[in-house]
């Protein structure tokens, strides 16, 4: 399987055969390789939301757990102080809260268990799996929970509105282990060594794709997508702020700012209008603020 790198894509929008990506045939597929405990993956969330709202009609997303069995079978080998510092640095760079105190106060003792839980949730559908992964990230990055404990994982399942009894059965199943092994195999085949990594390709051409490793500014993801489409489509109209909150329920102020092209100060001002209407409530976290939609 051959790949083009981000730098190559950024230099030219040519090089693909004419009609290579014909949207009337099959859509673009975006593989997102993530680790539930990777703060950079968490920091990718605002861009994925915005890309989906503006250009989601052109692609579908497939999250893939990225890691090796060796790294998941052991707890993080780095010193807790180093992990805390890395998470806090990521927060300062990206604006997405990653409370590194979890590694001092309540460290995740089995990353493998967390990964298996995500695969178990995915058996109930891709959207269920994505909701569960998001909830796990919220629990570890914001609430400093050990998301490898079964009681915490079950709570995440409940909050994700998936079938809890089915989830508990799948959690310890051989099927979940095989599904995780399939993700690891795909990671090797696509030569993914870091998270987050995005691989974009067209379903009709499996021997070529474009790989983006690391975090970039939003306009880079848009340019890459348009390069792959060989088109320059206009973004879709965004939903109203209240509609956005109704859809996503619990979001960072940073996510709102990115999606609506506001500063964080502007985003907070607009959200406080919804607070006065009793549509949302403000949830302070260690670094910044989140907003929760009131049902």
Secondary structure, 3 states (H helix, E strand, C coil): CEEEEHHHHHHCCCCCCCCCCCCCCCCEEEEEEECCCCHHHHHCHHHHHHHHHHHHHHEEEEEEECCCHHHHHCCCCCCHHHHHHHHHHHHHHHCCCCCCCHHHHCCCCCHHHHHHHHHHHHCCCHHHHHHHHHHHHHHHHCCCCCCCCHHHHHHHHHHCCCCHHHHHHHHCCHHHHHHHHHHHHHHHHCCCCCCCEEEEEECCCCCEEEEEECCCCHHHHHHHHHHHHCCCCCCCCCCCHHHHHHHHCEEEHHHHHHHHCCCHHHHHHHHHHHHHCCCEEEEECCCCEEEEECC
